[in-house]
Amino acid sequence: MFGMSFGKVAVLVAIIAIVWFGFRWFQRWEKERREAADGRGAGRLNRGREAPGAGAKAREPEVMTACRICGAYVAPGARSCGKPNCPFPRA
């Protein structure tokens, strides 16, 4: 009744393989989803071809300067805020 035939062993191995590979696929999918949500993922096309983050440009911080009239920090090339005596050009 509970004898081990070749058919039973083959079905058992197939079930174990399906569960194993399904679990690995789910882990990989979950990792890619988390990386995409964090903005780090390069997607499926770049997997294994380059270092993580190598394709993304590193953003440099902008140097801000204080406005001599109001004291607010603005980026270089900023437009006028509309206040009287604003030193920046009007838009």
HELIX and SHEET records of a PDB file:
HELIX    1   1 PHE A    6  ASP A   38  1                                  33    
SHEET    1   A 2 THR A  65  ALA A  66  0                                        
SHEET    2   A 2 TYR A  73  VAL A  74 -1                                        
END                                                                             
